[in-house]
Each structure stands twice: as structure tokens, then as C-alpha cells.
Amino acid sequence: IRLAGMLPKTLYMSSFIYKYAIYSTHRRIIIMKKAYQITEDGRAALEQELDELKGRRGDIAEKIAAARDFGDLSENAEYDAAREEQGLVETRIAEIEDILQNASIIQATAGSTVGLGSRVELKTGDKTVVYSLVGPVEADPLAVKISNEAPIGLQLMGKSVGDRVTISTPKGDTTYEIVSLA
């Protein structure tokens, strides 16, 4: 596949290309990098994970060397496992480096509307829950960090204290009232 120059019509119509590239007027591809929105804490966590993964490279190289000493590589499960682990680690390192290189830091706003970085307190009936609205890279529902691209995040964006939002879930629709913003 040529990523520069004139493109065949079938490649021009490819959804992969539409997703990751923009065309100039001469049907030439211009590759666009995705911008990631993360908080300062999220950046620190990614940098820590990156350091840990880079530290594992030496151990994985030793595993590969030890497995290579066992003999025939075509039937060597230890070698295959070590190479697979190396591939996973290197892929994650490349992904984190891309995120960090193309990241823009979310600054929590103390405004009157919900935005990225906001902490939102929601109430439905007698149940109260607090969510932090973050970018998709940092989203972690177990840590009550909701992506701005998730259904609940989309509904909350731009709303103010006192507004009601209805969230559609597999269990049905739930209406929340925004109690406070931080």
C-alpha cells in the first residue's frame, strides 16, 4: 500500500484510510496524528508505565536468549512465549510513546458547565455518584473516571448544576440531576 502519491480508487474508498488520513485536492494522502486529551495525573501514570515497560526489555531479552539455548526454535514453546511477550511490551511502549507525544493536557475548569477535567456529582432518587470526566485514554469506570466519548460523558458535556440528564443503559433509561461541579 502506498501512503503517498496517487491512490487506486479501491484504496481511496477504504474505511481505514478515511479513519486515519485526509486527502488533498490531488487525491494524495496526508497522514493525521490523533490528539489525545489526558490529565496531568494520567500523563504521570503513563510515564511511570512506560518506564516499567522499558525496564522489562532486559528481562525479556534474557528469556529469549535462554529459550534459544534449548535448541530447535520451531518447537520451542518458551521461545515463542518470550517473543510474544516481547511483541506485547514493544507494542504497548510504542502506543504510550505515541499518546505522550500527541497529548494535550486537560486543565480542570472551575466553570459553571461540565467539561473535560470536571468532577460531577449526580443524584437519582436517593443514590448519589461522583464522576470525573476525562479523555478516552484515561477512562476507568471502576475508578469513576468516565470518558467524554462514553454515552454518559456525551450527555453530561456542557450541562450545568440543576440540569437533568437521561442516560440510556441496557437496564433502561435513568435520569440524573447534576448536584455539583468541581
N, C-alpha and C positions, 0 to 999 in steps of 0.2 A: 504494500500500500504506500503510495506516495503521499506525503503530508504537505507537500508544497508543489506548486505547479498546477497544470490543468488536470482536472479530475474527470474520470469517466462518469457518465450520468448515473450509473447504479451506485457508485460510491458517494456521489453528490447527494443522493436521496437517503443515504444511510442514517439511521437514528443515532448511531454512535457519533457521527460527525456533527449532527445537529446539536447533540448534547454537549460536546466539548470544544466546538470551534465555531467561528463566524466566517462568513465568506465575504470577500471583497467583491467589487463590481466585475472583476475579471474571473470569477469563479475560482479564486485561489484561496487556500485555507489560511486563516490567521488563528493560531492556537491561543486560546484564552485560559489563563490560570484562574482557578476558583479562589475567591477571597473567603477566608474563614473568620468568623467572629467568635472570639474567646475572651474570657475574663482574665485578669492578672493571675488569679489563683489557678485557673485552667492552664495558663501558659507555664506556670511554675511546675504543675503536675506533669505536663508533657515533657518539659526539660528534664525532670527527675526520671521519668520513664525512659527517655532517650539515653541518659547516662547509664541506667541499669542495663538496658539492652546492649549498648556498646561494650559494657563490661563483660557481657556473656560471650562475646565473639571469641575470646581466647579459649574459654572452656569448650565451646563448640568445635573449634579447630582441633583441640586436643582429642575430643571424642572421635572426630573424623580420622585423625591420624592413627588412633588406637584401633579403630574399626578396620582401617585399611590394612593393618598388620595381621588381621585374622585370615587374610587370603582372598579367595575369589570374590570379587565385588558384585558379580551378577546374582549371587545367592547369599549376600551378607545383609541380614536384617538390621544389624547395629549401624552399619554404614548408611543404609537407606534412611533409618530413623534420624541419624545425626545430620544428614544432608537436608532432610525435610525440616528439621528444627532450624537449621541454618537459613533455609529459604524463608521460613515464617518470621524469624528475627530480622533478617535483612529487609523483608517487605514492610514490616512494622516500622523499622528505622527510617526507611525512605518515606513512608506515609507521615510519620511525625515530623521529619525534616521539612516536607512539603507544607504541612499545616503551619509550622512555626515560621517558615519563610514567607508565607502568604497570609499571615494572621493580622487582623486588626483588633486591637484591644477594646473591649466593651467597657465604657465608663458608665457606672450606675448613675442614672439621673434621678434627681430629687424632685422631678416634675409632678404634675398632677395627673398624668396619664401613664398607663402601663407601657413600658418599652423594654428593650434588652437590658439586662442587669437589674431589673426591678424585682423586689420581693413583694409578692401579692398575697394578702390574706383573704381567703374566700370562705363564705359561710353558706351552708344549705341546711335548713332545719336547725338542728342542734349540733351539727357537725361543722367544725372549723378546720381548715387546712391552709398551710402556707407553702407557696411555691416560689422558686427563684426562676426567672425567665432567662435562659441562656441560649447560645447558638447550638446547632445540632452536634457539633464535635464534643461538647461538654455534657450533653443531655444524659441524665441518670435519674430515672423515675424513683428508684429506691432511695436516693439522696434528695428527693423532691426538687430536682433540677429539671425543668421542663423546657424542651426546645421551642423556639419561636415558630418552628415549622410544623410542630405537632398540632393536632386538632384543638386542644385546649389552649395552646400558645397562640394560635391564629385567632381564636375567639377573644383572647384577653388583650391583644395588642391594640393600643390606642384608647382603651376604656379608662374610666375614672372611678374614684371612690363613689359608691352608691349605685353604680351601674349593675345591671343584671345580665349574665351571660348564660346561654343554654348550650351545654356540651352534649353531643350525641355520642353515646358509647354502645357497645354490644348489649348492655343491660337495658338500654333505653336512654331517653333524654333526661339530663339533670340540670337544674337551674341553680346557679350560684350567684350570690351577691358579693361584690367587692367591698370588703370591710375597711381595708387599709392598704397603703402602698409605702414601701420603704426603699 
